[in-house]
Amino acid sequence: MTRLTPIQIRGKRKPKPTTARTTSALVTQSSKHHLQDHVPADSPSQRTKRSLSDALAHRKMMRPRSHIENLPVEVLELILLYCRSFALPRASQLIGAKLSGKATLFKLFFAAFHETWHQGFGETADLPFIYNVDARNPFPLRGRQGDPELQTEMLSLPWVDLNFLLEAQQLWADKYARDRIYHHWMGRPGSRPNIYHDEDHTSPAAISETRPSRFDARACFEADYHAARIPPMDWVMRPKRMMDVHPLTRVPTRLITGPWTEEDRRRLFWITRAGATGHTTAYNHAPWETRVEGIRNMFIRAPEPDDFVFSCLTGTQNLSDDTGDFWLYDELPADVVGDMVDEISKRLDWGDDTQESKETLRRTSLFLRGSVSRSEWRRAPTRRVQ
């Protein structure tokens, strides 16, 4: 039997109320009923009844504030930037509202990414650090600066959308990297990155150490995203992975499982293009349930197999490309793999997919079967793939 991945749920082990507390509550409730029975129908309390929500809201407004809630925004902001813990804004709605200003959010985001951006600004993951004096250590793990756990938590927040990411990246570059070169290009790995796209990305312009070009986060992203969405793309012309996140920063679970909107695809592309790839141990956190849900939404349930999401998560162009890291298929339970192979077989038999989609589904089935050892596959029910 397949063992599920244990998870912790908040509030599941709260202590039960004591007998005294329950008794006092019952006594209070009975006394309220007794008073209500003896109040005249035309009394003011009967004429000014309020709903329960209004009463609770009024009670919350009348509740005295705690000492920390009375602190000014500037002090709360300093505490948040020092501790870098999201427990503070989640402590109360008032504190959360005080710390929700856009300037505060940008400062918190810079606190999570400043060291990583300062060390690897404009460098690609497939090149050695020979052009940037601030990055002398080899990629991807040794000597890398930044807090991957904090970066992972930041990228998982709902308000960190693509517009926020690009705006934060642009603000940081304008403040801390105005005199630095951003090697944004698409060419052969190993060649010197001496080509930079103009702001409109219509014609490349040569750069030099004495004439750095202005970095435009949105223009660079849109150019790479447009290039990545044109299939099939030759491996030479793929957008290069940058060093904008720590190598151990993890992709949010929501972007692994899907289903994906256009905003989700763009966010996923930014995160994986920033350097969060499957070539390190960054994805070891994803339980098999998460990966199975992602595979189903990518290939089995989708109207058309989603090669773009697969390419972002694995670093490949499609399933026929064997140069990536197929961590999605690692150590999946045999019975779950068998169920997915059955679903693919039924879709191949009864679906109206194109020949290209059918070929993708067949390759998916082969990868799934290859992820299970022969002994485990013998114990699983017999599967058939057309």
C-alpha positions in Angstrom: 0.0 0.0 0.0 1.3 3.4 -0.9 2.5 5.4 2.1 1.4 9.0 2.0 3.7 11.8 2.9 2.9 13.0 6.5 2.1 16.7 6.8 1.5 18.9 9.8 -1.7 20.9 10.1 -2.0 23.8 12.5 -4.6 23.5 15.2 -5.0 19.8 15.1 -3.6 19.2 18.6 -5.2 22.0 20.5 -6.1 21.0 24.1 -9.7 20.4 24.8 -11.6 22.9 26.9 -11.6 22.1 30.6 -14.7 21.0 32.4 -14.8 24.2 34.5 -14.6 26.3 31.4 -17.4 24.3 29.8 -19.5 24.5 32.9 -19.1 28.3 33.2 -20.0 28.7 29.6 -23.2 26.6 30.1 -24.1 28.6 33.2 -23.6 31.9 31.3 -25.6 30.7 28.4 -28.5 29.6 30.7 -28.5 32.9 32.5 -28.7 34.7 29.2 -31.7 32.7 28.2 -33.3 33.4 31.6 -32.8 37.1 31.2 -34.2 37.0 27.7 -37.3 35.3 28.9 -37.9 38.1 31.4 -37.2 41.1 29.2 -40.4 42.8 27.9 -41.0 42.7 24.2 -40.9 46.5 23.9 -37.6 47.0 25.8 -34.7 48.8 24.1 -32.6 45.7 24.1 -35.2 43.9 21.9 -35.6 46.8 19.6 -31.9 47.3 18.9 -30.9 43.8 18.0 -27.6 43.5 16.1 -26.3 40.6 14.0 -23.6 38.4 15.4 -21.0 39.7 12.9 -21.7 43.3 13.9 -21.5 42.5 17.5 -18.1 40.7 17.0 -16.8 43.5 14.9 -17.8 46.0 17.6 -16.2 43.9 20.3 -13.0 43.7 18.3 -12.9 47.5 17.8 -13.4 48.1 21.5 -10.7 45.6 22.5 -7.6 47.4 23.8 -4.6 47.3 21.6 -1.5 45.5 22.7 1.8 47.3 23.2 3.2 46.1 19.9 0.2 47.1 18.0 0.6 50.7 19.3 4.2 50.9 17.9 4.6 53.2 14.9 5.1 51.7 11.4 8.8 52.7 11.3 9.6 50.6 14.4 7.5 47.6 13.2 9.3 47.8 9.9 12.7 47.7 11.6 11.7 44.7 13.6 10.4 42.9 10.5 13.6 43.6 8.6 15.7 42.5 11.5 13.9 39.2 12.3 12.8 38.5 8.7 9.9 36.4 10.0 6.4 36.5 8.7 5.0 35.7 12.1 5.0 39.4 12.9 2.6 40.6 10.2 0.5 37.6 10.8 0.2 38.2 14.6 -2.8 40.6 14.1 -4.7 42.3 11.3 -3.6 45.7 12.6 0.1 44.8 12.4 -0.4 43.2 9.0 -2.1 46.3 7.7 0.7 48.5 9.0 3.4 46.4 7.3 1.5 46.1 4.0 2.8 49.3 2.4 4.5 48.8 -0.9 7.7 50.4 0.3 7.9 48.0 3.2 7.3 45.0 1.0 10.1 46.1 -1.4 12.5 46.5 1.5 11.6 43.0 2.8 12.1 41.6 -0.7 15.5 43.3 -1.0 16.5 41.9 2.4 15.9 38.4 1.0 17.6 38.8 -2.4 20.2 41.6 -2.1 23.2 39.3 -1.4 22.3 37.0 -4.2 21.7 39.8 -6.7 24.8 41.6 -5.7 27.0 38.5 -6.2 25.5 37.2 -9.5 24.0 40.3 -11.2 24.0 39.7 -15.0 25.8 36.3 -14.8 24.4 33.1 -16.4 24.5 29.7 -14.7 26.4 28.0 -17.5 29.4 30.3 -17.5 32.3 30.5 -15.0 32.6 33.6 -12.9 35.4 35.3 -14.9 33.8 38.6 -15.8 32.5 39.7 -12.5 34.9 40.7 -9.7 32.1 40.2 -7.1 31.6 36.5 -7.9 34.8 34.6 -7.7 33.4 31.2 -6.6 32.1 28.5 -8.8 28.4 28.0 -9.4 26.0 26.6 -8.2 26.5 25.9 -4.5 30.0 26.7 -3.2 30.2 30.3 -2.0 26.8 31.3 -3.0 25.3 34.1 -0.9 21.7 34.5 0.2 19.1 32.7 2.3 17.3 30.1 0.2 14.6 29.4 2.8 13.6 33.1 3.0 13.7 33.4 -0.8 11.4 30.3 -1.1 9.0 31.7 1.4 9.0 35.1 -0.3 8.3 33.6 -3.8 5.4 31.6 -2.3 3.5 34.7 -1.1 0.4 35.5 -3.1 1.2 39.2 -3.6 4.6 38.4 -5.1 3.3 38.3 -8.7 5.3 38.9 -11.9 4.8 42.7 -11.9 6.1 42.9 -8.3 9.2 40.7 -9.2 10.1 42.8 -12.2 9.5 46.1 -10.4 11.6 45.0 -7.4 14.4 43.8 -9.7 14.4 47.1 -11.6 14.4 49.2 -8.4 17.2 47.2 -6.9 19.3 47.5 -10.1 18.7 51.3 -10.4 19.9 51.7 -6.8 22.7 49.2 -6.4 23.9 48.3 -9.9 23.7 51.4 -12.2 27.4 51.0 -13.1 27.4 47.3 -13.6 27.0 45.2 -16.8 24.1 42.9 -17.3 25.0 40.1 -19.7 21.7 39.5 -21.3 22.0 37.5 -24.5 21.1 34.3 -26.2 24.1 32.5 -27.8 26.4 29.5 -27.5 27.4 28.4 -23.9 31.1 29.1 -23.3 31.3 32.1 -25.6 32.1 35.5 -24.1 28.8 37.3 -23.2 29.6 40.6 -25.0 26.2 41.1 -26.6 23.4 43.1 -24.9 19.9 43.8 -26.2 18.8 47.4 -26.6 15.8 48.4 -24.5 13.4 47.6 -27.3 15.3 44.3 -27.9 15.2 44.9 -31.7 18.9 45.1 -32.3 21.9 44.0 -30.2 24.5 46.5 -29.2 28.0 45.7 -28.1 29.0 46.7 -24.6 32.3 47.3 -22.9 33.6 47.8 -19.4 33.6 51.6 -20.0 30.1 51.8 -21.5 27.6 49.6 -19.6 24.1 49.4 -21.0 21.1 50.2 -18.9 19.4 47.2 -17.4 15.7 46.9 -18.2 14.1 44.0 -16.2 10.8 43.9 -18.0 12.3 44.2 -21.5 14.8 41.5 -20.8 12.1 39.2 -19.4 9.6 39.8 -22.2 12.3 39.0 -24.8 13.3 35.8 -23.1 9.7 34.7 -22.5 8.8 35.4 -26.1 11.7 33.3 -27.3 10.9 30.5 -24.9 7.3 30.3 -26.1 8.3 29.7 -29.8 8.6 25.9 -30.3 10.7 24.2 -31.2 13.7 26.2 -30.0 17.2 25.1 -30.8 19.3 24.4 -27.7 21.7 27.2 -28.7 19.0 29.8 -28.7 17.3 29.0 -25.4 17.2 31.8 -22.8 20.1 31.3 -20.4 19.5 30.7 -16.7 20.6 33.6 -14.6 21.8 33.7 -11.0 19.0 35.8 -9.6 18.0 33.3 -6.9 20.1 31.1 -4.6 20.6 27.6 -6.2 18.7 26.0 -3.3 15.7 28.2 -3.6 12.6 26.1 -4.3 9.8 26.6 -6.7 6.5 27.2 -4.9 4.3 24.1 -4.7 1.4 25.8 -6.4 3.6 26.3 -9.5 4.6 22.6 -9.6 1.1 21.1 -9.2 -0.8 23.4 -11.5 -3.1 23.9 -13.3 -1.4 27.0 -14.6 -2.8 30.3 -15.7 -0.8 32.6 -18.0 0.3 34.6 -14.9 1.4 31.3 -13.3 3.4 30.4 -16.4 5.1 33.8 -16.5 6.0 33.6 -12.7 7.3 30.0 -13.2 9.4 31.1 -16.1 10.9 34.0 -14.1 11.7 31.8 -11.1 13.3 29.0 -13.1 15.1 31.5 -15.5 16.4 33.1 -12.3 18.3 29.9 -11.5 16.0 27.6 -9.5 16.6 24.5 -11.4 16.4 20.7 -10.8 20.1 20.2 -11.3 20.7 20.6 -7.6 18.9 19.3 -4.5 16.5 22.1 -4.8 13.5 19.9 -5.6 14.1 17.2 -3.0 11.4 19.0 -0.9 8.6 18.0 -3.3 6.8 14.9 -2.1 5.6 12.4 -4.7 2.0 13.6 -4.3 3.0 17.1 -5.5 4.9 15.7 -8.5 2.2 13.3 -9.5 -0.4 16.1 -9.5 1.9 18.2 -11.6 2.4 15.4 -14.2 -1.3 14.8 -14.4 -2.1 18.5 -15.0 0.8 18.8 -17.5 0.1 15.8 -19.6 -3.0 13.8 -18.7 -5.7 16.3 -17.8 -4.6 19.2 -20.0 -6.4 19.6 -23.3 -2.9 19.7 -24.9 0.3 18.5 -23.2 2.1 21.5 -21.6 5.6 21.3 -22.9 6.4 24.8 -21.7 5.8 24.1 -18.0 7.7 20.9 -18.4 10.6 22.8 -20.0 10.6 25.3 -17.1 10.7 22.7 -14.4 13.2 20.3 -15.9 15.4 22.6 -18.0 14.6 20.8 -21.3 12.7 21.8 -24.4 10.4 18.7 -24.4 10.3 15.0 -23.6 12.5 14.1 -26.5 15.3 16.2 -25.0 17.4 14.1 -22.7 19.8 16.9 -21.4 17.6 18.0 -18.5 16.9 16.8 -15.0 13.8 14.6 -14.9 13.3 14.9 -11.1 9.5 14.8 -11.6 9.7 11.1 -12.2 12.1 10.1 -9.4 10.9 7.4 -6.9 7.2 7.4 -7.7 5.1 4.6 -6.2 4.6 1.7 -8.6 0.8 1.6 -8.2 0.4 5.3 -8.8 2.6 5.1 -11.9 0.4 2.2 -13.1 -2.7 4.3 -12.6 -1.2 7.1 -14.7 -0.1 4.8 -17.4 -3.7 3.4 -17.6 -5.0 7.0 -17.9 -2.6 7.7 -20.7 -3.6 4.5 -22.5 -7.3 5.4 -22.3 -6.6 8.8 -23.7 -4.6 7.4 -26.5 -7.4 4.9 -27.3 -10.3 7.3 -27.0 -9.0 10.8 -27.2 -8.8 13.0 -30.3 -5.2 14.3 -29.8 -3.0 15.3 -32.6 -0.1 13.0 -33.6 2.4 15.3 -31.9 0.4 15.2 -28.6 0.1 11.4 -28.8 3.8 11.1 -29.2 4.3 13.3 -26.2 1.9 11.1 -24.2 3.7 8.0 -25.3 7.0 9.4 -24.1 5.4 10.4 -20.8 4.3 6.9 -20.3 7.8 5.6 -21.1 9.4 8.0 -18.6 6.8 6.9 -15.9 7.5 3.2 -16.5 11.3 3.9 -16.4 11.0 5.6 -13.0 9.8 2.3 -11.4 12.2 -0.6 -10.8 11.5 -3.9 -12.6 10.7 -5.7 -9.4 8.1 -3.1 -8.4 6.6 -3.1 -11.8 6.1 -6.9 -11.7 4.1 -6.5 -8.5 1.9 -3.8 -10.1 -1.0 -4.7 -12.4 -0.2 -5.2 -16.0 -0.3 -2.0 -18.0 -0.7 -1.5 -21.8 0.5 1.5 -23.8 -0.4 1.9 -27.4 
